[in-house]
């Protein structure tokens, strides 16, 4: 528990540029001194009339956030300007309410009342997405000046418990902790908020996470990655298959009756996971860095 409200915040944005706009915003608010039972979720789609996507939209960023299949007004966006080469099939996304940019920003500012601590994955990115637009409308947020980067905190949590070769990518850090991002609707704003909230709660528990859960999560993540191997070269597939055999062997060799052996297995499987994914997933590395801020 903390003396300040906590706000897990995430934005899906039109680009990575300084003039980016948030087209989807979500937050989970936990009141001061509250627990998960007190959490309240919020999610908003921003009206395309306030986004000017032909001028401010980047197709790569929009694709990563799933703009075309998810934003209820996607079919109405003019495919001109920076979006001239977008191949949109015209399928209508699920219906949902849209809000003006001002309405969304006012509600986010209201949630920060009481110096709420913003939590996220690189929360400075989300804050600096919203703050210039708030300033344009004369809106003043009340968030605390020091946000919390949840994956960075989780990485420190792992290092403090003797883990070595801990990865830097937020998704991999989470996997080693025992929270698999693949279990969430990644790159939707609310899905990412739920993932980061659960990661925060895990590393703040009084007791240590069961190391076997970390091994299981890593293996699950490996299977998810393996499902996408069609994007790799033949050489990459061979290396991937070899790595997966090593991973299975490592997991199978862990003696759950021997805590020291179990710990050794977790640490080394985590290191292999990080090294392999960073080596073999280079084709999508640029997209990962955009989406894994």
N, C-alpha and C positions, 0 to 999 in steps of 0.2 A: 504494500500500500504506500501511497505517496501523499504529500500534503497539497499537491496541485492536481488539477484534472489532467488526463492524458488523452491525446488525440492521435490515433494512427491515421495518417493522411496519405493519399496517393492520387496522382493525376495522370491521365492519358493525354498526351499533348500532340499538337499539330506538327511540331518539329523539335529539334534540339537548339535552335537558334535563340538569340536573346529576345526576339520578338514573338516567340511561340505563344500559343493560346492553349488553354486546357479545354478539351472537348468532352471529357468525362472526369468527374471529381467524386471521390468517396471518402468517407471518414468513419471511424469508430470512436465514440466518445466514452471514456470511463471517468466518472466523477472523482473528485479528490477523496482518497480513502476507500474507494470502491474496489470491487472485484469483477471478474468476468460476468457474474450474474447481473451486474449493473450496466453492462455495455449496451450502447444504443448505436445502431448502424444508420448511415445516411449515404445516399447515392444520387447523383444528378447527371443527366446529359445536358450539355449546353446547346442552345438553339443555334443552328448553323448561320442564321442571320447575323450573329455576333462574332463569327469566327473568320470570315473572309478566307476560306481555305484555298481558293485559287491563288491568292497572294501569299498567305502565311503557311500553307500546308506543304509538308514534305511527304511524298508517297511512301518512303521507307518507314518513317515514324508512324504514319497512319496505319500501315499494314501491320506493324508489330502490335499496336494496341487493338487491332481488330475493328478499326473504324467502319469499314465497309459492311461486314456482316452484323455489326452490333448497333451502330448509331441509328435510331429510328428515322432520321431524315437523310440517310446516306444517299438514297436514290435521287434526292433533290439537289445535290451538290453539283454545280456546273463543272464539267470536266474541261476546264480551260486553264490558262496560265500554267502554274507549276504542276497542275494535275492533268495536263493535256494528254499524257501518255498512259494514264491509268486505265486498265482494262476492267471495268466494273460490269458484272453480269446482270445488274438490274434487279436482282432478287431483293424483295422487301424484307428488311430486318424485323425482328419482333417489335410490336408496338410498345411504346413507353412514353412517359411524359417528358417533355423538354422544358427547360427553364432558361430565362434570359441570363446572360453572363452576370449582370448586376445581381440578380436574385441569388445565384449560386455563391457569389463572392460575399454577399451580405450574410448568408447563412453560415458559411465557413467562419467568417469573422465573429459571428455570434457564438459559435461553438468554442472559440478560443477565449471567451470571457473567463477571468480568473487566472490568467497567465498559464493557460494550458500548455503542457510540454508536447510539442509535435514529434511524433515518432514516424520513421519511415526507412526506406532504403535510399540513402543519399537524400535525406529530407530537405537539404538546402536547395536541391533542384526544384522540388515542388513548391517550396516557399518562394523562390525567385521566379517561378512561373506565375504564381498568384499575386505577389506583392505589387508588381508594376501595374497590373490591371486593377487592383484595388485602389491604388493611388490615382489612377485615371478617373475613378468614380468617387473619389473622396472618402473611401472606406478605410477605416483603421482597425487592423486585427489586434487582438489582445494576447497573442501567443507569447510564451516565454522566449527570451532571447537565445536560449541554448537548446536547440533540438537534439534528439537522440537518433543516431544512425544504428538501427537495430542489428544489421549484419555485422558491423564493426564491433559492437558490444559483444555479440555472440562469438566472434573470432577471439576476442580477448578472454572470454569465458572458457573457450577450448584451450587456449595457450596456458591459462592459469591452472588448468587441470592436467597439465603434462602432455597434451597433444602437441605433436610436432609436424612440420610440413603442412600446416593448416592452409587451405586454399584462400584466395582473396575474393573470388567471385561469390556474391551473396547467395546464389542458389546452392552452390557447393558447400558453403559454410553451414547453411541450414540443413542440408542432407547429413553432414557429419554430426550435427547436433542431434539428429533423429527426427527432424521435421522435413518431410519430402514436399517441395513446392509443387510437384506434379499432382499432388492430391487437391490442389486448389485451382480455381479458374485464373491462371496466371495472365497477366497483362490485361485484365479487367481491373478497374480501380478498386472495386470492393473486394474482389478476390485477393488482390495483393495486400489490402488492409487486413483481411482475415489471416492470411499467411504470416504477416509480420507480427500481428497481435499474438498469435499462437507461439511464434518463436520467442517473443518477449516473455510470455508467461512461462515457457519451458525453462529458460535460462535463469529466471528469477525464483524458481521453486527452491525451497529450503534443502531438499534432498537432491542428490545427483541423478541425472538421467541414466536409465538402464543402458549400459554400453551395448548390450545385444540389440537393443532397438536401433542404435546407430548403424550397426552392421547390416541389419535388415533393411533400413532405409537406403543405405548406400547400394545394396544389391537391387532394390526396387528402382532406384534412379538409373542404375546401369541398364536395366531392362528397358526403361523408357528411352534412353539414348540409343540402345541397340535397335529399337523399332524404327529409328530414323536413318539407319545405315545406308539406305538406298541413295542418299545424297553424297556418300563418300566414294572415293576411288577404290579400285580393286585392292590396291596396296593398303589403303586405309581399312577396308573390311577385314583383311587378313590380320592386321595389327589389332583391330577391335576384337576379333574372335579370340586371339591369343590373350588379350587383356582380360576378357570375360572369363576365360578358363582359369587364369591366375586368381581372379576375384573369387570364383566359386571355390577353388581349392583353399584359399585363405579362410573363407567363411566356414567351410566344412572342417578345417583343421583346428578351429578354435574350440578349446575345451571349456565349456561353460562351468565346469566344476572348479576350475582354476582361475581365480580372478586375475592373476598376473598375465596368464596366457590370453585371457579374453581381452584385457586392456591392450596388450601388444597387437592382437589381431585388429582391433578397432582402429588404433593409430595407423597401422600400416595399410589397411584397406582404405582408410580415408586419404592417405597420401597417394596411393595408386589411382584412386578415383579422380583426384584433382589433376594429377599429371597426365593421365590418359585423356580426359575430356579436353583439357587445354591444348593438347597436341592434336587430337583427332577431330575436333569440332571446329577447325579453323574456317571452314566454309561459311559457317554461320556466326563467326566470332563478332563481326561488325554489328550484326543484328542483336546478339547477346549483350554487347556493351551498351547499345541504345536502350534495350529493354531492361537491363539489369543494373540500372544506374546506381 
